[in-house]
Structure formats: C-alpha cells, structure tokens
Amino acid sequence: MKKQIIFICNGNIERSVVAAQCLKNILKEKRIGSKFSADSYGLQGTKGTTLPKHKHLSEYQKEWKAAQPILKKLKLDISEHSFQKITSDIVEQASVIIAMDEKVYTKNKNALLKQFKKQKNKIHIISELTSDNKTLKDPAGSGSKKLHKQVIEKIYSILNKNYKTILGWTEKY
C-alpha cells in the first residue's frame, strides 16, 4: 500500500498544489512513485468557512499570469488540478500531512491542529524543513510575478533538498 503524503494550504489553489506536483515529479524521477503518493487539499470550506471562489489557479487571472512563467520553467503542470477540501477521512488515511504556513497549521479557526487533534503526530509544517524556519507567504490575491516566483521556487527548493526527510516521516505512522 502506498504511503500518502498530503500538502495543505488555505485554498488548495497554488502552494499545496505546487508542492504535491513537485513531490510527484521527484518520486517519478527517483523511481519510487510506486511506494508513495502526493496530493493536495485546502482548508477552505471546513468548519463553516467559505469555499474558494474558483476551483483552479487559472481562473484567478492575475495570479495565473504571474505564476505561469516559473511553473513552466520548473516543469510543474498543475493544469489538471481542481480544489479539494480536506476531510477527516483523508487525514486518517494520510501517512504525513504538511501545512504550507502557520495559519493552516495552527492559527486559523479551522487550522489542521484544531480540527484533527487526534492526528497531530503526523501533521507537520513545511517550515520544519527550512534552516530559517520561515513560513511560506500566501500569494493569493497578488499579481506580482516576483512574489509567485519566490514562493514557487522556495517550495521547489525545499522539496528537492528535503524529500528524504518527508519520506522518513511516513515511516512513523
């Protein structure tokens, strides 16, 4: 049975989607995709919060335009992805869950550690994998190519340098 690695951001539109696609590419490149799977979900729509306005980054025109150049450069195809809301069933089945920022991890009223207390041991935050322990900015609402490039490149770099750590986390659960 494959070990499931789940990335979570607020809207499941960009950061978690990019992270899952990055890890899928790494798993394929390392020829270990048969042992692990990577997917992404969002918090929006849980605990009384509203769903995202759109289901895909391409429907947010200024964000899509800003993200496109770096997505193409890094060969990250997220065109098939549509928003998916996290559920307790998904959390239970996952081997590892990685929040993309502090809000998703602990601060939002519907944060992972608030909703899924029983599964807290397998919930991590991506900043655990960085030397500076900085959280990833949410580029939602921004048309800045610089910001989207920084966020996507940081995700790409973190996962390329630390995928073995993530795979190691799956062995604990």
C-alpha positions in Angstrom: 0.0 0.0 0.0 1.3 3.4 -0.9 2.2 5.9 1.8 0.2 9.1 1.2 1.8 12.5 1.6 -0.7 15.4 1.7 0.0 19.1 1.4 -2.5 21.6 2.8 -2.9 25.3 2.1 -5.9 27.5 2.6 -7.5 27.4 -0.8 -5.8 24.4 -2.5 -5.2 26.7 -5.5 -1.4 27.2 -5.6 1.0 26.4 -2.8 -0.2 22.9 -1.8 -0.8 22.1 -5.5 2.7 23.1 -6.5 4.2 21.2 -3.5 2.3 18.0 -4.5 3.3 18.3 -8.1 6.9 18.9 -7.1 7.0 15.8 -4.9 5.3 13.7 -7.7 8.0 14.8 -10.1 10.7 13.9 -7.6 9.1 10.5 -6.8 8.9 9.8 -10.6 12.5 10.9 -11.2 13.8 8.8 -8.3 11.6 5.8 -9.5 9.9 5.5 -6.1 6.4 6.6 -7.2 5.1 3.1 -6.6 5.7 3.4 -2.9 4.4 6.9 -2.2 1.7 9.3 -3.4 1.4 13.0 -3.1 -1.7 15.1 -3.2 -3.1 18.4 -2.0 -6.1 19.8 -0.2 -7.4 23.0 1.2 -8.9 24.2 4.5 -11.5 26.4 2.9 -15.0 25.1 3.2 -14.2 23.4 6.6 -15.6 24.5 10.0 -18.1 27.0 8.5 -15.6 28.8 6.2 -16.5 29.6 2.6 -15.2 27.6 -0.3 -12.7 29.3 -2.7 -14.3 31.5 -5.4 -12.8 29.3 -8.1 -11.5 25.7 -8.3 -8.3 26.3 -10.2 -5.5 28.8 -10.3 -6.1 29.5 -14.0 -9.5 31.0 -13.0 -7.7 33.7 -11.0 -6.4 35.6 -13.9 -3.7 37.9 -12.3 -2.3 35.1 -10.2 -2.3 32.6 -13.1 -0.5 35.1 -15.3 2.1 35.8 -12.5 2.7 32.1 -11.8 2.9 30.8 -15.3 6.5 31.7 -16.2 8.0 29.9 -13.1 5.6 26.9 -13.4 6.7 26.4 -17.0 10.4 26.9 -16.1 10.3 24.3 -13.4 8.1 21.9 -15.5 5.2 22.0 -12.9 2.0 21.2 -14.7 -0.9 22.0 -12.3 -3.5 22.4 -15.1 -5.4 19.3 -14.2 -5.9 20.2 -10.6 -9.2 21.4 -9.1 -9.8 22.4 -5.5 -10.3 19.6 -3.0 -11.4 20.1 0.6 -9.6 18.3 3.4 -11.8 15.8 5.3 -11.3 13.6 8.4 -11.2 10.5 6.2 -8.4 11.9 4.1 -6.5 12.9 7.3 -6.9 9.4 8.8 -5.7 7.7 5.6 -2.7 10.0 5.1 0.8 9.0 6.3 2.0 12.6 6.5 0.2 15.9 6.3 2.2 19.1 5.6 0.8 22.5 6.2 2.1 25.3 4.0 2.0 28.0 6.7 1.3 28.8 10.3 -2.3 29.8 9.6 -3.1 26.5 8.1 -1.1 24.6 10.8 -2.4 26.3 14.0 -3.7 29.8 13.6 -6.9 29.8 11.5 -10.1 28.9 13.3 -10.2 25.8 11.0 -6.4 25.0 11.3 -5.3 21.5 11.0 -4.2 21.1 14.6 -7.5 22.5 15.8 -9.6 20.2 13.6 -7.6 17.0 13.7 -6.1 16.8 17.2 -6.1 13.0 17.2 -3.8 13.0 14.2 -1.4 15.7 15.4 1.6 13.4 15.3 1.5 13.1 11.6 0.9 16.8 10.9 3.9 18.9 10.1 4.6 22.4 8.8 6.8 22.9 5.7 9.0 25.4 7.6 10.3 22.4 9.7 12.3 21.6 6.5 14.0 25.0 6.2 17.0 26.4 8.0 15.4 29.7 8.6 12.1 28.2 9.8 10.2 30.9 7.9 6.7 30.2 6.8 5.7 30.5 3.1 3.8 33.6 2.1 0.4 33.1 0.6 0.4 34.8 -2.9 -3.4 34.7 -3.1 -4.7 38.0 -4.5 -1.3 39.1 -5.8 -0.4 39.6 -9.4 3.3 40.0 -8.5 5.4 37.7 -10.7 8.2 38.3 -8.2 6.1 37.0 -5.2 4.8 34.0 -7.1 8.3 33.2 -8.4 9.7 33.4 -4.8 7.0 31.2 -3.3 7.1 28.5 -6.0 10.9 28.4 -6.2 11.1 28.1 -2.4 8.6 25.2 -2.4 10.6 23.5 -5.2 13.9 24.0 -3.4 12.6 22.8 0.0 11.2 19.6 -1.5 14.2 18.8 -3.7 16.5 19.2 -0.7 14.3 17.5 1.9 12.2 14.9 0.2 14.0 12.1 2.0 13.0 13.7 5.3 9.4 13.7 4.3 9.6 10.1 3.1 11.2 9.3 6.5 8.2 10.9 8.3 5.9 8.4 6.5 7.6 5.5 8.4 6.4 6.8 11.7 2.7 6.4 11.0 
